[in-house]
Amino acid sequence: MSKEIWIFAEQENGHVAGVVYELLTRGRMLAEKSGYTLCAVLPSAAGAPLHQELFNYGAKKIYNLEDPKLETYQNDYFAKVIHELIEKEKPEIVLYGATTIGRSLAPTVAVMGWAGLTADCTELDFDVERMILLQTRPAFGGNIMATIICPDHRPQMATVRSNVFKKEKTGEDERGEVVNVAVDLSGVKERMKRIESVVEEVNTIDLKAADYIVSGGRGIGKPENFKIIEELAGALGGAVGASRATVDAGWISHHHQVGQTGKTVCPMVYIACGISGAIQHLAGMQSADLIIAVNKDIDAPIFDVADFGLVGDVHEIVPELTKQINAYKN
Amino acid sequence: MHIVVCIKQVPDSDKVTIDRETNRLNRAGVPSIINPFDENALEMALQLKDKHGGKITVISMGPPQAEEALRTALSHGADEAILLSDRKFGGADTWATSYTISLALKKLNEPVDLMLFGKQAVDGDTAQVGPGVAHFCGVPMITYAKSCEVIDGGYRVQQVTDQGYNVWEIETPAALTVVKEANELRMPSLKKKMAAKKAEIPTWGAAELQPDESRIGLSGSPTKVNKVFAPPVKVNKEILSGEPREMVKELIFKLRERKVL
């Protein structure tokens, strides 16, 4: 029997979360290198439709776990069924989205099975000599990168945030195997119950979906200066981002925070204004297609990841950029 | 009501720099603080105690100097503190840390009604120890709690999610990890500050916790650090400088060339 790589196929309101397809896309590369079989693990309410898309993104096998108690996430139920399936099938690797759900489930399952777990990986690769997963993430408060391995325990588990890997289909009509797994939750005591779930409208352009993001850091000087950031974002039809330092200082709401402890974004263009570029911040934006940095300090680490660096005063350059973009668009 | 708050002492990460030559952290002179999210867990405990009475115990695992973080927690209003420290605990990853802390929770004389953690620590950013300890202790757990009120037989908890929030009811004893939006830690009182300085803080090591020694420290940790490196640098970059108007003009030209504008 071939060894396996599993992707936890998280669902939100009947839709599989986008990060699952990103993980499947990356999982294909890992499967190719390792020779393991790429599988999706899909807990759902009984009678829910199977998701063809999981095959289209590269899953060769879907473990289908159905039970009315799996309709919405509940840590006790999900951890039990995933743990038991891991014990039975012994996958080599299990990957989860670093979502609210993944960040509850993965650590619980790791503790249950004495498995290694690496949080918020920004790179996953496979070492074919040692046959182990290489899990890279920012460490020490995001000041440096570390590659973590799990030599002696299985499965090797990792969480990855959305927008870290790109998603790419292999086709529209891909076929694979469906394994229906018997689930029995009748003996599990209900220790917690979700009584309400609310989706909030956030009154800003969604950072995760934006094509253009303009972010401000400490270098903009004071909270009022987010106005020039907003104006540039407005001219581009984009969203406003912020560094951790400005959020911690109370200059702007945490909804705008980009970075390891904020949001991970992948826009077409990312403009960093007055952001020095701690790895903590870079971890959240370095997969943007094009990065523009505006900073007066030419030694700032943000210039290491930038495609275009503008060295100079943010307060002069940013309004000038807004002005010229508006002129160009008109 | 007995609430245990688990805290971690972390370096003030904004002040940590790396030596680009050696890839080592320049930690000398960097101040240590209570992990900011753990402050929110502590304040949640204090507010519950204000309303319902009871006792707050703070626990921290770390080197001997982590005692300082515990004294700070006492000065804000926690009642008792315990330090988990032993050379044998060194090198623990989140698995071994969760196991070790859970042994301390089980050893407490008074039964625990609620275990609170910050949503994650800002040095490791893993968010794994809270859920791990909860499982080892056999209690149900909710992550990203913004509020917690006592109801009959348990708690009603508001959980922040990626899209909004959930409301849960969870039976006691329970564990929660707490988000920043929950509250802001109150100031320490002078009286409590004085008392905290003199407080007896017991240290529990392997002798007290009697762990399965294969499950603590480095040997109990499934994950290992393979290598540490500075992030890669982009090679094909263009640095523009000079007069802002000309610089911006050139940038816009290049953006149009790349068809991103």
Chai-1 contact restraints between the chains, C-beta under 6 A:
chainA,res_idxA,chainB,res_idxB,connection_type,confidence,min_distance_angstrom,max_distance_angstrom,comment,restraint_id
A,T99,B,D162,contact,1.0,0.0,6.0,A-B,restraint_1
A,T100,B,T161,contact,1.0,0.0,6.0,A-B,restraint_2
A,T100,B,D162,contact,1.0,0.0,6.0,A-B,restraint_3
A,R103,B,A127,contact,1.0,0.0,6.0,A-B,restraint_4
A,S104,B,P131,contact,1.0,0.0,6.0,A-B,restraint_5
A,S104,B,T143,contact,1.0,0.0,6.0,A-B,restraint_6
A,P107,B,Q128,contact,1.0,0.0,6.0,A-B,restraint_7
A,P107,B,P131,contact,1.0,0.0,6.0,A-B,restraint_8
A,P107,B,G132,contact,1.0,0.0,6.0,A-B,restraint_9
A,T108,B,P131,contact,1.0,0.0,6.0,A-B,restraint_10
A,T108,B,H135,contact,1.0,0.0,6.0,A-B,restraint_11
A,V111,B,S98,contact,1.0,0.0,6.0,A-B,restraint_12
A,V111,B,G132,contact,1.0,0.0,6.0,A-B,restraint_13
A,V111,B,H135,contact,1.0,0.0,6.0,A-B,restraint_14
A,G116,B,P222,contact,1.0,0.0,6.0,A-B,restraint_15
A,G116,B,T223,contact,1.0,0.0,6.0,A-B,restraint_16
A,A119,B,T126,contact,1.0,0.0,6.0,A-B,restraint_17
A,F140,B,L25,contact,1.0,0.0,6.0,A-B,restraint_18
A,G141,B,S13,contact,1.0,0.0,6.0,A-B,restraint_19
A,G141,B,V16,contact,1.0,0.0,6.0,A-B,restraint_20
A,G141,B,V122,contact,1.0,0.0,6.0,A-B,restraint_21
A,G141,B,D123,contact,1.0,0.0,6.0,A-B,restraint_22
A,N143,B,V16,contact,1.0,0.0,6.0,A-B,restraint_23
A,N143,B,I18,contact,1.0,0.0,6.0,A-B,restraint_24
A,I144,B,I18,contact,1.0,0.0,6.0,A-B,restraint_25
A,I144,B,V228,contact,1.0,0.0,6.0,A-B,restraint_26
A,M145,B,F229,contact,1.0,0.0,6.0,A-B,restraint_27
A,M145,B,P231,contact,1.0,0.0,6.0,A-B,restraint_28
A,A146,B,V225,contact,1.0,0.0,6.0,A-B,restraint_29
A,A146,B,V228,contact,1.0,0.0,6.0,A-B,restraint_30
A,T147,B,N226,contact,1.0,0.0,6.0,A-B,restraint_31
A,T147,B,K227,contact,1.0,0.0,6.0,A-B,restraint_32
A,I148,B,T223,contact,1.0,0.0,6.0,A-B,restraint_33
A,I149,B,K224,contact,1.0,0.0,6.0,A-B,restraint_34
A,I149,B,N226,contact,1.0,0.0,6.0,A-B,restraint_35
A,C150,B,P222,contact,1.0,0.0,6.0,A-B,restraint_36
A,C150,B,T223,contact,1.0,0.0,6.0,A-B,restraint_37
A,H153,B,P222,contact,1.0,0.0,6.0,A-B,restraint_38
A,R191,B,P140,contact,1.0,0.0,6.0,A-B,restraint_39
A,R191,B,E171,contact,1.0,0.0,6.0,A-B,restraint_40
A,M192,B,P140,contact,1.0,0.0,6.0,A-B,restraint_41
A,M192,B,W168,contact,1.0,0.0,6.0,A-B,restraint_42
A,M192,B,I170,contact,1.0,0.0,6.0,A-B,restraint_43
A,K193,B,E169,contact,1.0,0.0,6.0,A-B,restraint_44
A,R194,B,N166,contact,1.0,0.0,6.0,A-B,restraint_45
A,R194,B,W168,contact,1.0,0.0,6.0,A-B,restraint_46
A,I195,B,V167,contact,1.0,0.0,6.0,A-B,restraint_47
A,I195,B,E169,contact,1.0,0.0,6.0,A-B,restraint_48
A,E196,B,V167,contact,1.0,0.0,6.0,A-B,restraint_49
A,S197,B,N166,contact,1.0,0.0,6.0,A-B,restraint_50
A,V198,B,G164,contact,1.0,0.0,6.0,A-B,restraint_51
A,V198,B,Y165,contact,1.0,0.0,6.0,A-B,restraint_52
A,V199,B,Q163,contact,1.0,0.0,6.0,A-B,restraint_53
A,V199,B,G164,contact,1.0,0.0,6.0,A-B,restraint_54
A,E200,B,G164,contact,1.0,0.0,6.0,A-B,restraint_55
A,Q260,B,D125,contact,1.0,0.0,6.0,A-B,restraint_56
A,M268,B,V260,contact,1.0,0.0,6.0,A-B,restraint_57
A,V269,B,V260,contact,1.0,0.0,6.0,A-B,restraint_58
A,I279,B,P231,contact,1.0,0.0,6.0,A-B,restraint_59
A,L290,B,V260,contact,1.0,0.0,6.0,A-B,restraint_60
A,D304,B,V233,contact,1.0,0.0,6.0,A-B,restraint_61
A,V305,B,K234,contact,1.0,0.0,6.0,A-B,restraint_62
A,A306,B,K237,contact,1.0,0.0,6.0,A-B,restraint_63
A,D307,B,K237,contact,1.0,0.0,6.0,A-B,restraint_64
A,F308,B,E238,contact,1.0,0.0,6.0,A-B,restraint_65
A,F308,B,L251,contact,1.0,0.0,6.0,A-B,restraint_66
A,G309,B,I239,contact,1.0,0.0,6.0,A-B,restraint_67
A,L310,B,L240,contact,1.0,0.0,6.0,A-B,restraint_68
A,L310,B,M247,contact,1.0,0.0,6.0,A-B,restraint_69
A,V311,B,S241,contact,1.0,0.0,6.0,A-B,restraint_70
A,G312,B,P244,contact,1.0,0.0,6.0,A-B,restraint_71
A,E316,B,P244,contact,1.0,0.0,6.0,A-B,restraint_72
A,I317,B,P244,contact,1.0,0.0,6.0,A-B,restraint_73
A,E320,B,P244,contact,1.0,0.0,6.0,A-B,restraint_74
A,E320,B,R245,contact,1.0,0.0,6.0,A-B,restraint_75
A,E320,B,V248,contact,1.0,0.0,6.0,A-B,restraint_76
A,L321,B,V248,contact,1.0,0.0,6.0,A-B,restraint_77
A,Q324,B,V248,contact,1.0,0.0,6.0,A-B,restraint_78
A,Q324,B,I252,contact,1.0,0.0,6.0,A-B,restraint_79
